[in-house]
Amino acid sequence: MDVPTVQRLNEKLTSMYSADQTQFSNVTRVRLRPSVNITEDAQISIEYEIASLYHSSSSIFSLQNESLRGQVVQMRWNPVSEQKYSVIHFIDRLYYRQSFSFGDISIGRQRIAWGSGRIWNPTDLFNPLNPTSFAKVEKDGVDALTTKLRIGDFTDLTLVFNPQKEKQSNAGFRFRTNYSEYDLSLLGGRFDERLILGGDIAGNFFNAGLRGEGIMSAQQDNLKSSFAKFIVGLDYQFTSALYGLIEYHFNGEGKIDKLMYDVPRLAKGEILNLNRSYLAVTGSLLVHPLVTTSLMMTANLNDNSQFVAGTISYAATDELALVCGGQVFMGNTYSEYWYYPNSFYIKADIYF
């Protein structure tokens, strides 16, 4: 994947960080995914990635800032680290999976993705993606022992243990089943030294798709510190070519006062949003069998900042996809989306 990008920051932010207002960057990622079937019921899988970032000026957000909170074994290297150019390579998946009559056991660095939301995933407690990200499409792997127990045709229980170096380890469960036309789940555990209880639902609402998920989170030694996060969304396939989605997100961890925003945690990838209430509307249109357009608008309903993202993608061959896209961020000074640069990019995905 190669993503050349032109970015333009607002004037006040560039002066704060001594950066150029108009910047050029280029992210190149190569990802290899070999796997070996040891037996019919045992498999070793690995995903290795090498990525480079060139930036014409000092970058506020960089590759090195990506959150790695679920990884305890060092498998990331930074052989080139210069002011404008850096190279990193890392192992993002490396796990052994064994299947049994009762279920599966996986150990190693693996992908654990929970939740039903399309834009936000409050129940994805390991490494959810930031909705504003366009240069990364893979969730980070986590070092974990996972056991998935099959209870019935549409019912299972997943147990996860994720060790930590300098704090208490994460441990959780997710019970998933089906009732009538709905997929339901209940989850809980201890994550980042907080107690979590939540769940999600996905099914039909008349002819539309309905999705919802949420959690309650509290410090394990101070239950009064609790907050809630949840989403609810509807999507609908209007025609074979036209698709639409609307999703609301409540983020109880956020701050209503923009002067209280925890921007450093956002830059480190520890949190994904700063405020509390958000609404996203997105749609896609297949204008040709090989050409798809999409448009998304996301609004912070408290500080009235917002961003609009659009793409045009072209499936040139079975192995090559080209995407042109842009993001425009709007908001008053120190509002959430004021911090982000307007961007225009061209992305090429090559598969081999």
C-alpha positions in Angstrom: 0.0 0.0 0.0 1.3 3.4 -0.9 -0.4 6.7 0.3 1.0 10.0 -0.9 -0.8 12.8 1.0 -1.0 16.6 1.0 -2.0 18.1 4.3 -2.9 21.6 5.4 -3.0 22.5 9.1 -4.7 25.6 10.5 -2.4 28.6 11.0 -2.5 28.6 14.8 -1.7 25.0 15.2 1.3 25.2 12.9 2.8 28.1 14.9 2.3 26.1 18.2 4.2 23.1 16.8 6.7 25.0 14.6 5.5 23.1 11.5 4.8 24.1 7.9 1.1 24.9 7.2 1.2 22.9 4.0 2.9 19.5 4.3 3.5 16.5 2.1 3.8 13.0 3.5 4.0 9.5 2.0 3.2 6.3 3.8 4.3 3.0 2.3 3.3 -0.3 3.8 4.1 -3.9 2.7 2.3 -6.7 4.6 3.1 -10.4 4.2 0.7 -13.1 5.5 2.2 -16.6 5.4 0.6 -19.4 7.3 1.5 -23.1 7.8 -1.0 -25.9 8.4 0.9 -28.3 10.7 -2.0 -30.8 10.8 -5.6 -30.6 9.7 -6.4 -29.1 13.1 -3.3 -27.0 13.8 -2.0 -23.8 12.1 0.7 -21.2 12.6 0.0 -17.8 11.1 2.3 -14.8 10.9 1.7 -11.2 9.5 4.8 -9.1 9.0 4.7 -5.5 8.0 7.4 -2.9 7.0 6.3 0.7 6.8 8.0 3.9 5.9 6.9 7.5 6.5 8.3 10.6 4.8 7.1 13.9 6.0 8.2 17.3 4.6 8.0 19.0 8.0 7.7 18.2 11.6 4.8 15.8 12.1 2.4 16.1 15.0 1.1 12.6 14.6 3.5 9.9 13.3 3.8 6.2 12.9 5.7 5.9 16.2 2.6 7.2 18.1 0.4 4.3 17.2 -0.9 2.5 20.3 0.6 -0.9 21.2 -1.0 -1.3 24.6 -1.9 -5.0 24.0 1.6 -6.1 23.1 4.1 -7.2 25.7 6.7 -9.0 23.6 9.0 -6.6 21.6 8.5 -7.4 17.9 8.9 -3.8 16.5 12.1 -2.3 15.2 12.9 1.2 14.0 16.1 1.0 11.8 15.7 4.5 10.4 14.6 7.4 12.5 15.3 10.8 11.0 13.6 14.1 11.3 11.7 13.7 8.1 12.0 10.0 7.3 11.5 6.9 9.3 11.2 3.2 8.7 9.7 0.6 11.1 9.1 -3.1 10.6 7.2 -5.4 13.0 5.4 -8.7 13.5 1.7 -7.9 13.9 0.4 -11.5 14.1 2.2 -14.6 15.2 0.0 -17.2 16.8 -0.6 -20.9 17.0 -4.2 -22.2 16.7 -5.3 -25.6 17.6 -8.8 -26.9 16.9 -10.6 -29.4 19.2 -14.0 -31.0 19.2 -15.1 -28.4 21.9 -13.6 -25.3 20.2 -10.3 -23.5 19.4 -7.3 -22.4 21.4 -5.0 -19.7 20.1 -1.8 -18.4 21.7 0.4 -15.6 20.5 0.0 -12.2 18.8 -3.5 -12.3 17.3 -6.4 -10.1 16.2 -9.3 -9.9 18.7 -12.1 -7.7 17.4 -15.4 -7.5 19.3 -18.5 -5.4 18.6 -21.0 -4.7 15.9 -20.6 -1.0 15.2 -19.5 0.2 11.7 -17.8 3.5 12.8 -17.1 3.2 16.5 -16.6 0.0 18.6 -16.7 0.7 22.4 -16.8 -3.1 23.1 -13.6 -3.6 21.0 -11.4 -3.3 24.1 -8.0 -4.1 22.6 -7.1 -1.9 19.6 -10.1 -0.3 17.8 -9.2 1.9 14.8 -9.7 5.7 14.8 -12.5 6.6 12.4 -10.4 9.5 11.0 -7.6 7.1 9.9 -7.1 6.5 6.2 -3.5 5.1 6.1 -4.2 2.1 8.2 -6.8 -0.6 7.8 -5.5 -3.4 10.1 -6.2 -3.6 13.8 -3.0 -4.1 15.9 -2.5 -7.6 17.1 -2.5 -8.3 20.9 -0.4 -10.9 22.8 -3.0 -13.2 24.3 -4.2 -16.7 25.1 -7.7 -17.1 23.6 -10.1 -20.1 24.1 -13.3 -20.3 22.1 -15.8 -22.8 23.3 -18.6 -23.9 21.0 -21.8 -24.4 22.9 -24.3 -24.7 20.1 -24.8 -24.0 16.4 -25.0 -20.2 17.0 -23.6 -20.0 20.5 -20.1 -19.7 21.8 -18.0 -18.4 24.7 -14.6 -16.7 24.2 -12.1 -16.4 27.1 -9.1 -14.0 26.7 -6.0 -13.5 28.8 -3.8 -10.6 27.8 -0.7 -10.2 30.0 0.8 -6.8 30.7 4.3 -5.8 31.8 4.0 -3.0 34.3 0.3 -3.3 35.4 -2.4 -5.9 36.0 -3.1 -8.2 33.1 -6.2 -7.9 31.0 -8.7 -10.8 31.2 -12.2 -11.0 29.8 -15.0 -13.1 28.3 -17.5 -12.7 25.5 -20.7 -14.9 25.4 -22.4 -14.8 22.0 -25.7 -16.3 20.8 -28.6 -15.8 18.5 -32.2 -15.2 19.3 -34.8 -14.9 16.5 -33.2 -12.5 13.9 -30.7 -11.0 16.3 -27.1 -11.8 17.2 -26.5 -11.0 20.9 -23.4 -10.9 23.1 -22.5 -10.3 26.7 -18.9 -9.4 27.7 -17.0 -8.4 30.7 -13.6 -8.5 32.4 -10.7 -6.3 33.5 -9.1 -4.1 30.9 -6.4 -1.4 31.5 -7.1 -1.8 35.3 -10.8 -1.0 34.8 -13.8 -3.3 35.3 -15.9 -3.6 32.2 -19.4 -5.0 31.5 -21.1 -4.7 28.2 -22.7 -6.3 25.2 -23.8 -5.8 21.6 -26.7 -6.6 19.3 -27.1 -6.9 15.5 -30.2 -7.8 13.5 -33.0 -6.4 11.4 -35.2 -3.4 12.0 -37.9 -3.8 9.3 -35.8 -3.8 6.1 -32.8 -2.0 7.7 -29.9 -3.4 9.7 -29.8 -2.5 13.3 -26.6 -2.5 15.4 -25.9 -1.5 19.0 -23.2 -2.0 21.5 -22.1 -0.5 24.8 -20.0 -0.9 28.0 -19.9 0.4 31.6 -16.4 1.0 32.8 -15.1 1.7 36.3 -11.8 1.7 38.2 -11.6 -1.5 40.1 -10.8 0.3 43.3 -13.3 3.2 42.8 -16.6 2.1 41.3 -17.9 5.7 41.6 -15.5 6.6 38.7 -17.7 4.7 36.2 -18.6 5.9 32.7 -20.6 4.5 29.8 -20.0 4.3 26.1 -22.4 3.1 23.5 -23.4 3.3 19.9 -26.6 2.7 18.0 -26.8 2.6 14.2 -28.9 1.8 11.2 -27.8 0.9 7.7 -29.9 0.2 4.6 -29.2 -1.0 1.1 -31.4 1.3 -0.9 -30.6 -0.3 -4.3 -28.0 -2.8 -5.5 -25.7 0.2 -6.0 -26.6 2.6 -3.1 -25.9 2.0 0.6 -26.4 4.3 3.6 -25.5 4.2 7.3 -26.2 6.5 10.3 -24.5 5.9 13.7 -24.7 7.7 17.0 -21.9 7.4 19.6 -21.9 8.4 23.2 -18.5 8.6 24.8 -18.9 9.0 28.6 -15.1 9.2 29.0 -15.0 12.4 27.1 -15.0 16.0 28.3 -17.8 18.5 27.3 -15.5 21.6 27.8 -13.0 21.7 24.9 -10.4 23.4 27.2 -10.4 20.1 29.2 -9.6 17.9 26.2 -6.9 15.3 26.8 -5.1 15.9 23.4 -1.8 14.1 24.5 -3.7 10.9 25.0 -5.4 11.3 21.6 -2.0 11.7 20.0 -0.6 8.6 21.7 -3.6 6.5 20.5 -4.8 5.8 24.1 -8.3 7.4 23.3 -10.1 7.9 20.0 -12.4 10.8 20.8 -12.3 13.8 23.1 -15.9 14.8 23.6 -19.1 12.9 24.4 -21.7 12.9 21.6 -21.1 12.1 17.9 -23.2 11.4 14.9 -21.9 9.9 11.6 -23.7 9.6 8.3 -22.1 7.8 5.5 -23.1 6.4 2.1 -21.5 4.6 -0.9 -22.6 4.4 -4.5 -21.4 1.9 -7.1 -21.3 4.1 -10.2 -19.7 1.4 -12.3 -18.8 -2.3 -11.7 -15.2 -1.1 -11.1 -15.8 2.3 -9.6 -17.2 3.1 -6.1 -17.7 6.4 -4.4 -18.2 7.1 -0.7 -18.9 10.1 1.5 -19.0 10.3 5.3 -19.7 13.2 7.6 -19.0 13.0 11.3 -20.1 15.7 13.8 -19.1 16.4 17.4 -22.5 17.3 18.7 -21.2 19.3 21.7 -18.4 21.5 20.3 -20.0 21.6 16.8 -16.8 20.6 15.0 -17.0 18.1 12.2 -15.2 16.4 9.3 -16.2 15.2 5.9 -14.4 12.4 4.1 -14.9 11.2 0.6 -13.3 8.6 -1.7 -13.4 7.4 -5.2 -12.0 3.8 -5.7 -11.2 2.0 -8.9 -10.6 -1.7 -9.1 -8.0 -1.6 -11.9 -7.3 -5.4 -11.8 -7.8 -8.3 -9.4 -4.5 -7.3 -7.8 -4.6 -3.5 -7.9 -7.0 -1.0 -6.4 -6.7 2.8 -6.6 -8.3 5.2 -4.3 -8.5 9.0 -4.3 -9.7 10.6 -1.2 -9.9 13.7 1.0 -10.7 14.8 4.5 -11.9 18.3 5.5 -12.0 19.2 9.2 -14.1 22.1 10.5 -14.4 23.7 13.9 -13.6 26.6 16.1 -10.3 27.0 17.8 -9.5 24.1 20.2 -12.6 22.1 19.2 -11.9 18.5 18.5 -11.6 18.4 14.7 -9.7 21.7 14.7 -6.5 19.8 15.6 -6.6 17.6 12.4 -5.1 18.7 9.1 -7.2 18.8 5.9 -5.8 16.1 3.6 -5.9 14.9 0.1 -4.4 11.5 -0.8 -4.0 8.9 -3.4 -3.8 5.3 -2.3 -2.7 2.2 -4.2 -3.3 -1.3 -2.8 -1.4 -4.0 -4.5 -2.1 -7.7 -3.7 0.3 -10.6 -4.6 
